[in-house]
Amino acid sequence: MEYEKINLNSRMKRILQTTLLTGFMLVTLIQAFAQSEKAEAAIQSIMQSNPVVGLSVAVVKNNKVIYNHSFGFKDVEKQLPLNNQSIFRIASISKSFTTTAIMQLVAEKKIRLDQDISELVGFKVRNPAYPNTIITLKMALSHRSSINDSEGYFSLDAIDPATNPNFAKCYNAYEPDKGYMYCNLNYNLAGSILEKVTGVRFDKYIQQQILQPLGLYGGYNVNALDTQLIAKIYEFNKETQGFTLSTNAYAPRTEEINNYTMGRTTPIFSPTGGMKISANDLAKYMIMHSQLGKYKEGRIIPKKLSQQMQEIISEEEGYGMALETTTKLIAGKTMIGHTGVAYGLYSMLFFEPKEKIGFVVISNGCDTKTINGFNAVLHQTVNSLYDNLIR
């Protein structure tokens, strides 16, 4: 009888614990639902107060995606709504994927950050005003190369002395590493270098070495993606206060790919801005950087190299290597990340590694106003998400 009594008490204890746990979970779920409703109401208010085609957001807390939602349209003409599987061309946030890939090669000792770009790209990359100063890979990744985009960046012909008699215009007047200028050509050069070193086409390398290990859907080659998932991009016109479809945002480049030259025609994939991915998957990628190269049980890049990407190199701009540090996004917070702007799209990825929080916001068309140097719609959205889901 004593055994039966103990057994009964144990059973009652388990039932009580389960009841309490269920009750606690229910309260937690109700609180989470209420927070989500407040966040969504705030974002709807932002969209009503500003011209916006669509917004897709993801929020990270404790290095886990706790919220993912989409608003508005992915196709205005067909009135198709955005959803959480919708993928976007994220513009310059793409640079961090290119740098992550380069860091993998650095880890494998196939290249060095202090290496002369000329050795890697296959033609002379040297500021004519400073012929004895080498331009390193690190300078390119941190926008301190003295290279500019004035001759264009969609082709390496712009900076190759053999193909452009005006190549000298690609360089600024200051010495390499003595100044900062944001430059897309830097990253198209980096993508070409990746191909030269690995012998693998840029888009395929990113797919195999970054996206697949992280379990993410996306890529630089639009031809390899499900077109049903692609969110169309619309450019806002200040004068008409209307939107125009950007037809070139997802140009397939089929002919160029069929006539591809490794290490030369890499810019057609735009290592500087061509990644297509959803907000939810971009948030998972962000978690990897927040955890210094680690995601779940895997590691994409060594901790030391991930730290180098985040370390500020240009103090005034707060820029490292494809990641910048800012205190101007959320009051009282020092955030690390990047923004993107192209064809009317605005994107934002920022995280706070110590607090293990982060935000991804992507709009496929919105007003161009700014707050503290950030797109106003995205700035307001991040702050509303922080206030309602994190604070």
Secondary structure, 3 states (H helix, E strand, C coil): CHHHHHHHHHHHHHHHHHHHHHHHHHHHHHHHHHHHHHHHHHHHHHHHHCCECEEEEEEEECCEEEEEEEEEEEECCCCEECCCCCEEECHHHHHHHHHHHHHHHHHCCCCCCCCEHHHHHCCCCCCCCCCCCCCEHHHHHCCCCCECCCCCCCCHHHCCCCCCCCHHHHECCCCCCCCCCCCHHHHHHHHHHHHHHHCCCHHHHHHHHHHHHHCCCEECCHHHCCHHHECCCEEEECCCCEEEECCCCCCCCHHHHHCCCCCCCHHHHCCCCCCEECHHHHHHHHHHHHCCCEECCEECCCHHHHHHHHCCCECCCCECCCCEEECCCCCCCCEEEEEEEECCEEEEEEEECCCCEEEEEEECCECCCEECCEEHHHHHHHHHHHHHHHC
